[in-house]
Amino acid sequence: MLSRGIATFTLDEGRCPPWLFARMVALARAMIDVMVDEMGPDEFVRRLSDPVWFQSLGTVLAFDWNASGLTTILTAALKEAIRGKERELGIFMCGGKGKTSRKTPDEIMMWSERVSVLPDDARWLVYSSRMAAKVDSALVQDGYQIYHHAFVFSKNGSWSVIQQGMDTASQTARRYHWHGSSVKDFIIEPHAAIVTQKTKQQTLNLTAREGEANRATSVDLAGSNFASLMRDLRLVDKHLSSLSNMVRAKSADGERQLTLLALSHDEFTHHSVERESFSRSKYLQKILYLLGERKPKTYEQLVATPGVGPKTVRALALVAEVVYGAPASFRDPARYSFAHGGKDATPYPVDRATYDNTIMAFRKYVRRADLKTGERDDILRRIEK
């Protein structure tokens, strides 16, 4: 069963050589023709949402399997490979790395108009793109800054997102996959299958199912009286310096009980928000005032509000837990895993059936692709390794 997820890799430096990129584009173009003919555009889009399949495709196209550049170069190569053939294939790729990612909404609307996608459906695609970006940058606060966002959709409305973030401190990158038909809720655990080389202990995970009370309280706070919310933030700021296990302190007027976060010092060097001041941030005050006027009814509406980012949801989550006792989750949504397992059974024995199926699929695509005999044999040898 294919799924969406997260993968973590070493952070690359340098550029892809032009000679390699040109060959990746040529091979990708030949293989995409076969894959779309074999599977159809919707299934091709769905396959891109599976981190194992995506990783395997990048490896077949001769890029390093465990490098962050695989994500950016592979999506760029795929986008270039279908250029001029979008209508024929029924596949449209938008966005990319850095500044290109910001063009995603405009590119979605452009292609939607060209292939007569209904306006409401086009707006839904743009909304899906923006929410995927919001969730992975604001709700999964794992230390990875999103710098790559690619949105691919079919003429039938199937869509996938491939995003990547970097953590300069650990020199690693993490990839996030989404698939439209699998997303029943943009907020609650949208990443069903996650592949990563390591997890983080200190991750504010506002998508966790067990964090529903915190999300519900955050919605209440966002729609509450602005002055009251600011008093709560000042109260939290005042006592964060004495953060410790289940320390209780009363506010000056004695009306509120402050329960500080229960954290073990053998788990955290310091809490992710311990040294952060919220009540003095003018920008945060502006956003909280806006939320108070809009009064979002759901957490998704809260997150979708323009201007709401990591700091806003972090502030609301902190007040919800510290002042009102609604705990947030710090469980990294990523699971320690690899594509096919490891030869030494770490983290689990090699999944031979999945491994063989992946090899068979790509062997078939390469054999059917319009390639020279020597090129085909060389690629097949790489697949067999």
Secondary structure, 3 states (H helix, E strand, C coil): CCCCCEEEEECCCCCCCHHHHHHHHHHHHHHHHHHHHHHCHHHHHHHHCCHHHHHHHHHHCCCCCCECHHHHHHHHHHHHHCCCCHHHHCEEEEEEEHHHHHHHHHHHHHHHHHCCCCHHHHHHHHHHHHHHHHHHHHHEECCCEEEEEEEEEECCCCEEEEEEEEECCCCEEEEEEEEHHHCCCCCCCCCCCCCECCCCCCCEECCCHHHHHHHHHHHHHHCCCHHHHHHHHHHHHHHHHHCCCCCEEECCCCCCEEECCCCCCCCCCCCCCCCCCCCCCHHHHHHHHHHHHHCCCCHHHHHHCCCCCHHHHHHHHHHHHHCCCCCCECCCCCCECCCCCECCCCCCECCHHHHHHHHHHHHHHHHHCCCCHHHHHHHHHHHHC
